[in-house]
Amino acid sequence: MDVKNDQPAAFIDGGLSMANNPALTLLMVATLKGFPFHWPMGAENILLVSVGTGYLEFKRHVGEIDEATMLTWAGSIPDMLMQDASWQNRILLQWLSKSPTAEVMDKEIGDMSEDVISGDPLLSYLRYNFAITTDNLNALGLQREFDEHDVMSIADMARAKNKELLYEIGYSASSVIKPEHFENF
């Protein structure tokens, strides 16, 4: 495919790259001098809204990790790398902002509500995502009971047969989006 001035390009699904969560890449495209947009940084200038497709929580027992071999990890590595890339992007975006939707990143970092890399936020950032767990799915009030098998099926975004169910989940989970998150824009 030609992009511009006969410059060839190939595109790969972002889920297969470090841009699994493209929010940080979008901020770079909007602000870096190498791109044509040159938006000025500042919480009053940029509102970046990142909407995830849902995620599985990484849960392993200490024994499972201690006894794992390279062969054990082989099947999990692509998903782990994609989750790590998304996690790193979210940390950086929370660090650049004061987000009303800041999430707890882990037990050490917390929600970073007291951390802003430059002292003043460089953007306004909102992140909406849904942890796909039996508890969270069952709390949505949909017309069925979910189990661990359902969790694994729903988390596999390549399953086209789940598209209607994913729509219902997304619609029900959208209640976390609040008008006050957007009041300065």
N, C-alpha and C positions, 0 to 999 in steps of 0.2 A: 504494500500500500504506500502511495506517495503522500506525505504529510504537507510539505510546502517546498516550493522550488525544486521539485524532483528529488527531495530528500526521502530515501526509503525508510520505512519503519515497520516494526512488528509489535503487536500488542499482546500482552499476557494478562490473564485475569489477575487482578490485584491480590486475590486470596492466595496466589502462589508466589508472592514476593514479599519484600519488606514493607510494601504499601498495603498490606492486608487491611489496615485501618488508614485510609488515605488522608485523614484530616491534617496531619502535619505537612504532608506533601502539598496539599492545597494551600496552606498558609505560606509555604515557601514560594509556590507559583504566584500567589497574589502579591508578595512583597519583595522578593529578590530582584536585583537589578538585571539579571540575565533573562528575565521574562518581561513581557510588555506592559504589565499592569501597574506596578510601582505603588501599590496602596501604602499609605503611611501607617505605621504601627501605632497602637494606642487602643485602650479599652473602649474609647468613644468612637473609634474608626472601624473596628473590625469585630463582628460577631460571627464566630465560627460555631456552627451547630453540627455535631457529629452524632449520627444515628446508627447504632449497631444492628446486627441481624440476630443477636442472641449469642450466648456462649455457654459452654460447659465449665463448671468449676473444676480446677485441677485438684483432685483429692487422692493422695496416695498415703498409705501407712508407712511409717519409717522402715519397717521390715521389707516392704516391697521395693523401696528405693535402695536400701543397703544390699539386697540380694540380686538386684537387677544386673543383667549383662548387656553388652551392646546389642545382642540379638533381641533381648527383651525390649529395649528402647526403640529399635529400628522402626517399628510400625507407628510409634507415637511421635517421632522426631518432627515430621512435617507440621503436624498440628501444634506441637510445642513451640516451634520456631515462629509460626504465624501468631500464636497467642503472645509470645514474648515481644514480637514486633509491635503488636497492638498495645501491649502494656507499656512499652517504652514510649510510644507516641503519646499515650494518655498522660504519662508522668510528665513529659516535656510540656505538653499543652497546659496541664494544671499548674506547672511551675511558672509558666509565662503569664498566667491569668489569676484572677480571683473568681472562681466558678461557683455559682449557687448549686451546681449539680456535682461538685467534687465528690469523687468516690474514694473509699479507703483502698489504697493501692496494695498494701500488705501491712503486717503487724508492726514493722519497723517504721515505714514511711508515713503511715496513717493516711489522712485525706489531704495533707499538704496545705491546709487552710491558712497556716501561718507562714508559708513559703512562697515568695514571689521573687524570681531570679533577679529582677532589676530594681526591686523596691516598689515600683509602680507597675501595675499590670500592662502588658504589651498588647493584649487583646481581651475580648470577652469570649468565653468559651463555655459551651453547654455540651454535655455528653449524655446521651440516652441509650441504654442498652438493657438487656434482660438476661439474667442468669437463668438458664434452662434447668430447673430442678423440679422434682415432684412437688415440693412445697409451694414453689412460686407458681407453677402451672395450676395446681389445684386451688390456689388462692384467687385466681382470676375469675372464678365463678362460671366457667364454661359448663356445658351440659354433659360432662363426663368426668370420670376419675382417671388420673394419670399415674403410671407406674414407671419404674426405671427403664423398662423396654421402650416405653413411649418417649422418654427423655432422649435416649440414644437415637431413635428414629427422627425425632423433631430436630435434633442438633445437626443432623446430616442434611445440610442445605441443598444437596444435589438430588434429593428425593422429591421429584415433581409432584408425586401423589400427595404430598403434605401442603401444597400451596394454599389451599382453602383454610386449613387448620392454622398455618403460619399467619395468614391474614387475620383470623380471629384472635390469635394470641397477640399480634402486633396492635390490633385495634384496642383490645382490652388492656394491654400493658401501657398504652399511650396516656393513661391517666396520670402518669408521673410528669407529664409536660404541663407546666403551669404558666398562665399568662404573665405573672410577675417576673418570670425568667426573661421576658422580652420587653419589659416596660421602658427601658432606656433606648429602644430601637423602634 
